Every structure is written in C-alpha cells, then in structure tokens.
Amino acid sequence: MKIYLIAGEPSGDLLGARLMKAIIAKHPDTEFCGVGGESMQREGLKTLFDISDLAVMGLAEVIPSIPLVLKRIKQTVADIEQKKPDAVVTIDSWSFSARVHKALRKKNLHIPQIHYVAPQVWAWKKKRAKTMYKYIDHLLTLFPYEPKYFTPYKLKTTFVGHPVIESPVVWGSREDFRTRYNIEEHQKVMAVLPGSRKTEVARLLPVFLETAEIFHQKHPEFKFVIPTVHTVEEQVRSMVQKSNLPIIIVNTESNRHDAFAASDLAMAASGTVALELAMVDVPHIIAYKVAPATAFLARHFLHIQFVNLSNILLGREVVPELLQDDCNPEKILYYMEEFLKKGSLYERQQEGFAKVKEILGLGEQTPSANACDAIWQDIESNK
C-alpha cells in the first residue's frame, strides 16, 4: 500500500510520525509519500517541500504568505495525482488540508480522503461541519466530544484518542537531564516554550525572556531550558544571545522529553505542548499573542470559554490562560510564585492533570494504532 500523508506544522508532524510507526508495525510493506517535517522524515518520509512554508497563524500573518501557500496546494495536488496513492491522509492544518481535499474531489481520483484531527468547529465556523462531507470521506478525532459535531451532517467520524498519551514525554529522565547539563542538587529548572511557529516565537519569547530575567533575580537557583524545533531554532538562538540568563537550548526529541521531566515550572505557548506538560505534571501557565486584527476577529467569532486543551476537556480553568494584553511578565510571575507555594492553585492543577489523563485514554490500543485501523478499513472498503 502507498499512503500519502500531509502535515503542515510541527504538532501535526509528530502525530504523523507516530501514525507512520503504527502503520509499519501492522503493515510493514506500506510506502509513504507526501509532506511532513523532521519527525516524519526520520520515519522515512521524503517531503515534497519544507513545512515551514505552511506554519503560519493569524490573519495578518497569513495574508503575505497566500501566493506561496497557493503554489504549495497546486504542487501537492499534482504530486498526489501523479503518485496515485491508496489513501490521502491530511493531519491537522485544516485551512491547507481542506483546499487540497477540495481540489482532489474535482479530479474524481476515487482515493479515500481522510482527515486526522478535527477542525475546532465547536469554537467557530460551526457551519463548516455541515459541508466537510463533500471533501473528505472520514474524519478521525482526538477528543471524545468531537464526533457529535460532524456525524449529523453525513460525515463518517471516529474518535481514536489523543496521541499525547503515547508520547515518549512520559519516559523522560529528570536525572539524565540534570547530569547532562551539570545542574546541581539545589538548582531548579523552568521550561520556556514559545511555540513552533516563527510568529509565535517573535511575539512570545521576548515576554518569556523578560519574565525569566525578573524571576531569576528573586530565584537565582533556577536555570532555564528552551526545547525547540528545526523550524524556529535559529530564531530562538538569535534572540537568546541577547540574554544573560543561564539558558539551555535543546533540539532533539529525547532531550526535549528529558527537559520536561526535569522542569519544576513552565511557561508555554497555547497548543499541544501544554498537554504534554500536563502528562508529566509540570505546573504551568499558557500564553498567547496574535496581531491586533486577528485578536479583534477572534473576539467576535470565537465562541469558547477556554483555549487551553486541559481546560476545555475539564470544563474549568486549571491552567491559567494569559492572552493578548494579559500575556505580560507581571501576570506570569504571579502564577509562577503561586506554583512555588504549592497551595490551592498547584493542587487544583495537579488534580486536573490526573483527570485529563483519564479522559484521553482509550482502550487496549494506542490512539495511533486506532487511527491506523480506521485508515485501513477505508482502504479495504475502497478496493
């Protein structure tokens, strides 16, 4: 079998890599082609182009990238048409994925078209759920509450579970990390996670670094670690050079997981990384900033109480959300100090993390293996 995979950003790239492993474990003769990042490439994918071209968020950031994104859509569709895979599986990045699926539908290639990770129609664009069946054959969701938004509208939808529960992050070694970077017994570690997109890093890292400088003056026993990815590593290193803080930058998956295990506190961009912090019980806040125009539109069109996935799953805030103007050193420092006290906020967060792990679990198989089985059923039924 030949599977065409498309992941448009680092979080989708990690999902894609785990899916590839699960498929190979069950179907060793499978070939992969498509678009992916460094994690999928390590599993054997030869990517059609660098996914950093697609990792853009926010209206003001997207507009300048439109010509390049349109070129990549056309290029991807042409590649699928030429390779004739047994299935096309897009992973997250619905804005890009949807345009690829729409173009493929027009060509009547009779290939199963599957999307992995539901777009957040419960947050905005609820009408989108009514039309997705026109462009894809099957939607695989990460959360148990999502199928109900799509199944009433003729779209086959399967909850497979969230791969964060199978993430190697839970195997990270606190001891190995502390030994590797000469962290003494009395010293502590704060993880700084400014995101995997260039626009995220540009907006969040200056705030995080300013916060870290103030925090370090009061708590000199702390060191800081920034786990980063290929798409933004050069940018991160350039920005950190201007700081006098004791900062460790790590860029491999194993080092990243060890860094999480070694962290006593964290400040992170909103996204999957916050779920990983929850998996290893690291007290943290999430923060996010977008362009003013994007924020204005979000306030008018987003219909959600929370943006953090742990909070959404629980229906209550256990992870403080510092967005836009609230994303500032003063507010971040307040919560860091509260975590250090290990009082009610700390306890509430730890209890919440335990509940999140329960919600995301699913049966005997891993979520990636469940996704593999769902994809294979579509392929077999299409023969």
C-alpha positions in Angstrom: 0.0 0.0 0.0 1.0 3.6 -0.6 -0.2 6.3 1.8 0.1 10.0 1.1 0.4 11.9 4.3 0.2 15.7 4.7 1.2 17.5 7.9 1.5 21.3 7.7 3.1 22.1 11.1 5.3 20.6 13.8 2.5 19.3 16.0 0.9 17.5 13.0 4.4 16.3 12.1 4.6 14.5 15.5 1.2 12.9 15.0 2.2 11.8 11.5 5.4 10.2 12.7 3.5 8.2 15.4 0.9 7.2 12.8 3.7 6.0 10.5 5.2 3.9 13.2 1.8 2.4 14.0 1.1 1.6 10.3 4.5 0.0 9.8 4.0 -2.2 12.9 0.8 -3.6 11.5 1.5 -3.3 7.7 5.3 -3.5 7.2 5.1 -3.2 3.4 3.5 0.2 3.4 5.2 3.1 1.4 4.8 6.7 2.4 5.0 9.9 0.4 3.7 13.4 0.9 4.5 16.5 3.1 6.0 16.4 6.6 8.6 17.7 9.0 11.6 16.4 10.6 9.8 13.7 12.7 8.1 12.2 9.7 11.3 12.4 7.7 13.0 10.4 10.4 10.4 7.7 9.9 11.2 7.6 6.2 9.1 10.2 4.5 10.7 12.2 1.7 8.8 15.5 2.0 7.7 17.4 -1.1 8.6 20.7 0.5 9.6 22.3 3.8 6.5 22.6 6.0 7.8 25.9 7.5 6.1 27.4 4.4 2.7 26.5 5.9 3.3 27.1 9.6 1.6 30.5 9.7 -1.1 31.6 12.2 -3.4 34.7 12.3 -5.0 36.8 9.6 -2.3 39.5 9.5 0.4 36.8 9.2 -1.4 34.6 6.6 -2.0 37.3 4.0 1.6 37.8 2.9 2.0 34.0 2.6 -1.0 33.4 0.3 0.9 33.2 -3.0 3.3 30.6 -1.7 0.6 28.6 0.0 -1.5 28.5 -3.2 1.6 27.3 -5.0 2.1 24.5 -2.5 -1.5 23.4 -2.8 -1.2 23.1 -6.5 2.1 21.3 -6.2 0.7 18.8 -3.6 -2.4 18.0 -5.7 -0.3 17.4 -8.8 2.0 15.1 -6.8 -1.0 13.1 -5.5 -2.4 12.8 -9.0 1.0 11.5 -10.3 1.7 9.1 -7.4 -1.8 7.6 -7.2 -1.7 6.5 -3.5 -4.2 4.1 -1.9 -5.3 6.8 0.6 -4.6 10.5 1.3 -4.4 11.4 5.0 -4.1 15.0 6.0 -3.2 15.8 9.6 -4.4 19.0 11.2 -3.8 22.3 9.4 -7.3 22.3 8.1 -7.0 25.5 6.1 -4.4 23.9 3.9 -5.7 20.4 4.0 -9.3 21.5 3.0 -8.0 23.1 -0.1 -6.1 20.0 -1.1 -9.1 17.8 -0.5 -11.4 20.1 -2.5 -9.1 20.1 -5.5 -8.8 16.3 -5.3 -12.6 15.9 -5.2 -12.8 17.8 -8.5 -10.4 15.3 -10.1 -12.5 12.2 -9.2 -9.5 10.1 -8.4 -11.5 7.7 -6.2 -9.0 7.7 -3.5 -10.1 7.6 0.2 -9.7 11.1 1.6 -9.2 11.2 5.4 -8.5 14.0 7.8 -6.9 13.3 11.1 -7.6 16.0 13.9 -11.0 17.7 13.7 -11.1 21.4 13.0 -12.4 23.2 16.0 -15.9 23.9 14.7 -17.3 24.0 18.2 -15.2 27.1 18.7 -16.0 28.9 15.4 -17.3 28.3 11.9 -19.9 25.7 13.0 -21.3 25.8 9.5 -18.1 24.1 8.4 -19.2 20.8 9.9 -22.2 20.8 7.6 -20.1 20.8 4.4 -17.0 18.7 5.3 -18.6 15.5 4.0 -18.3 17.0 0.5 -14.5 17.0 0.6 -13.4 14.1 2.9 -14.7 10.5 3.4 -13.6 10.1 7.1 -12.7 12.3 10.0 -10.5 11.0 12.8 -10.9 13.0 16.1 -8.6 13.3 19.1 -11.3 14.1 21.7 -14.5 12.1 22.6 -16.8 15.1 22.4 -16.0 15.9 18.8 -17.9 13.3 16.7 -21.3 14.7 17.7 -20.5 17.9 15.8 -20.0 16.1 12.5 -22.0 12.8 12.4 -25.3 14.6 12.0 -24.0 16.0 8.7 -23.3 12.8 6.8 -19.6 12.7 7.7 -18.2 9.4 9.0 -16.3 10.3 12.2 -14.3 8.2 14.5 -12.8 9.1 17.9 -9.3 7.4 18.0 -7.8 9.1 21.1 -5.1 11.7 21.6 -1.6 10.6 20.8 -0.2 12.7 23.6 -0.9 9.8 26.0 1.5 7.6 24.0 4.1 10.4 23.8 7.7 9.4 24.9 7.5 12.6 27.0 6.3 10.3 29.9 9.6 8.4 29.7 11.8 11.5 30.0 14.5 11.3 32.6 14.9 14.1 35.2 18.2 12.6 36.4 19.7 12.2 32.9 18.9 15.8 32.1 20.3 17.3 35.3 23.5 15.2 34.9 24.0 16.1 31.2 23.8 19.8 31.9 25.6 19.9 35.3 22.5 21.1 37.2 23.4 20.9 40.9 21.2 19.4 43.6 20.0 22.8 44.9 19.2 24.2 41.5 15.8 24.1 39.8 14.6 24.3 36.2 11.9 26.3 34.4 10.9 25.3 30.8 10.3 28.1 28.4 8.2 27.1 25.4 7.5 29.9 23.0 5.9 27.8 20.2 6.9 26.2 17.0 6.0 28.9 14.5 8.1 31.9 13.8 5.3 34.4 14.5 4.7 32.7 17.9 8.4 32.9 18.9 8.6 36.6 17.7 5.7 37.6 20.0 6.1 35.3 23.0 9.8 34.7 23.5 10.6 38.4 24.4 7.8 38.3 27.0 9.1 35.0 28.4 12.7 36.2 28.5 11.7 39.4 30.3 9.7 37.3 32.8 12.6 34.9 33.3 15.1 37.8 33.9 12.9 39.2 36.7 12.2 35.8 38.1 15.9 34.9 38.2 16.7 37.9 40.2 14.5 36.6 43.0 15.2 32.9 42.4 18.8 32.6 41.3 18.7 28.9 41.9 16.7 28.5 38.7 18.1 27.6 35.3 16.0 27.8 32.1 15.6 25.4 29.3 14.1 26.1 25.8 13.2 22.9 23.9 12.9 24.0 20.2 12.3 22.6 16.8 14.1 22.9 13.4 11.7 25.5 12.0 12.5 28.1 14.7 15.8 27.0 16.2 17.9 29.7 14.5 15.4 32.4 15.5 15.4 31.2 19.1 19.2 31.1 19.4 19.5 34.6 17.9 17.0 36.0 20.4 18.5 34.2 23.4 22.0 35.5 22.7 20.9 38.9 23.9 20.1 37.5 27.3 22.4 36.9 30.2 20.3 34.2 31.7 21.5 30.6 32.3 19.6 29.1 29.4 19.9 25.7 27.9 18.6 25.1 24.4 17.7 21.6 23.3 16.7 20.5 19.8 16.3 16.7 19.9 13.2 14.8 20.9 14.9 12.8 23.7 16.5 15.9 25.1 13.1 17.7 25.0 11.4 14.9 26.9 14.2 14.8 29.5 13.8 18.6 29.8 10.1 18.3 30.5 10.8 15.7 33.2 13.4 17.9 34.8 11.2 21.0 34.9 9.8 22.4 38.1 7.8 25.1 36.3 6.9 26.1 32.8 5.5 28.9 30.7 4.3 27.8 27.3 2.5 28.8 24.2 -1.0 27.5 23.8 -1.1 24.2 22.0 -0.3 20.5 22.2 2.8 21.2 24.2 0.6 22.2 27.2 -1.0 18.8 27.1 2.5 17.2 27.2 3.3 19.3 30.3 0.0 18.0 31.9 1.1 14.5 31.1 4.2 14.9 33.2 2.5 17.1 35.9 4.6 20.2 35.4 2.9 23.3 36.9 2.5 25.8 34.0 0.6 28.7 32.5 -0.2 29.1 28.8 0.2 32.4 27.0 -0.6 33.6 23.5 -0.4 36.8 21.5 -1.5 37.4 17.9 -1.7 40.5 15.7 -4.4 43.1 16.9 -6.5 42.4 13.8 -6.5 38.7 14.4 -7.4 39.2 18.1 -10.3 41.5 17.1 -11.7 38.9 14.8 -11.2 36.1 17.3 -13.2 38.0 20.0 -16.1 38.4 17.6 -16.1 34.9 16.0 -14.7 32.5 18.6 -17.4 31.0 20.8 -15.3 29.3 23.5 -14.7 29.7 27.2 -11.1 28.4 27.1 -8.3 27.9 24.6 -6.1 25.5 26.6 -7.0 21.9 25.9 -6.8 20.8 29.5 -9.3 23.5 30.5 -11.6 22.6 27.5 -11.6 18.9 28.4 -12.4 19.6 32.1 -14.8 22.5 31.5 -13.0 24.6 34.1 -9.7 26.5 34.3 -6.9 24.6 35.9 -4.2 26.1 33.6 -4.1 30.0 33.8 -4.6 31.5 30.3 -2.8 34.7 29.7 -3.8 36.0 26.3 -3.0 39.2 24.4 -2.6 42.1 27.0 -2.7 39.5 29.9 0.5 38.0 28.4 2.9 40.1 30.4 5.7 39.5 32.9 3.7 40.7 35.9 0.9 38.2 35.5 3.1 35.3 34.5 5.3 36.0 37.6 2.3 36.0 39.9 1.4 32.5 38.8 5.0 31.2 39.0 5.2 32.4 42.6 1.8 30.7 43.4 3.1 27.4 42.0 6.2 27.6 44.1 4.0 27.9 47.2 2.3 24.6 46.3 -1.0 25.9 47.6 -4.6 25.6 46.2 -3.7 26.6 42.6 -1.0 24.0 42.5 -3.2 21.3 44.0 -6.1 22.1 41.7 -3.8 21.9 38.7 -2.4 18.5 39.7 -5.8 17.1 40.3 -6.9 18.4 36.9 -3.9 16.8 35.1 -4.9 13.4 36.6 -8.4 13.8 35.2 -7.2 14.8 31.8 -5.1 11.6 31.5 -8.2 9.6 32.2 -10.3 11.4 29.6 -7.7 11.0 26.9 -7.2 7.2 27.4 -8.8 4.8 25.0 -8.9 1.0 25.4 -6.2 -1.5 24.7 -4.6 0.1 21.6 -2.7 3.4 21.3 -4.5 6.2 19.6 -2.1 5.9 16.6 -2.9 2.2 16.2 -6.6 3.1 16.3 -6.1 5.7 13.6 -4.2 3.1 11.5 -7.1 0.6 11.8 -9.6 3.3 10.7 -7.5 4.2 7.7 -7.0 0.6 6.7 -10.8 -0.1 6.8 -11.3 2.8 4.4 -8.6 1.4 2.0 -10.0 -2.1 2.1 -13.6 -0.9 1.5 -12.5 1.1 -1.5 -11.0 -1.9 -3.3 
